[in-house]
Amino acid sequence: MGENDHILERDLYAPVKDYLVSRGYSVKGEVEHCDIVAVKGDTLLAVEMKLTLNLDVILQAVLRQRIADLVYIAVPKKGKLLFTKRWKNICHLLRRLEIGLLLVSIRGERFLVEEALDAKPFSREVSRAVSGRKRTSLIKEFEARNGDHNTGGSTGKKIITSYRENAIHIAVLLKKNGQLSITQLKELGTDEKKTGAILRDNYYGWFDRVGRGVYTLSEKGAEEIEFDEYKSLVVYYSG
């Protein structure tokens, strides 16, 4: 365990206070249920301290936004957490809520306070621009699906992605017609751009290559396209 794993919540106070004082704030602890209150000119800043960045302290910080101009959360810096997906998602939530984040490292008598997130206004336009490729991918996947074949909130079930749907389409045609070439499959309506790659990659093991550019349905494919979750698509593409 690291040294920061042994600190108490009150141990965060002095480092955070010194950090704010160095930036021109007057600082006092435990004012009207706020862990730290700092004032600089007309700016009122509040800090909530916790040993773990969790929903409880985020809710406290949101409530402090009713009275303070700027609100921060201060937590010990734990290196293992900084590279996890959950940590990144929490940081995104804090940015959306316009809550700042201070990370405190303590090494004996020494300390370091890092402003990991600034408490500044959040721009959805900038966020969307940064995540432009993910947004494009989401829309593309939505439009590529034929109908709605998944129940939202389901767990432990196979998701019918556009890729799986295209594979099912190919499998149904192979089952119905026997071996077919990539060209013949496209003529029967499979995706112009994806059919060849799906057959060559054979991600699900549903296809057997019987000649150059010619495929048939494998035993595994014939068995798995009969799964209940594929039934509506099999019926659709069998018509």
Buried (B, 14 or more C-beta within 10 A) or exposed (E): EEEBEEBEBEBBBEBBBEBBEEEEBEBEBEEEEBBBBBBBEEEBBBBBBBBEBEEEBBEBBBBBBEEBEBBBBBBBBBEEBEEEEEBEEBBBEBBEBBBBBBBBBBEEEEBEBEEBBEBEEEEEEEBEEEEEEEEEEEEEEEEBBBEEBBEEEEEEEEEBBBBBBBBBBBBBBBBEEEBBBBEBBBEBEBBEEBBBEBBEEBEBEBBBBEEEBBBBBBEEBBEBBEEEBBEBBBEBBEE
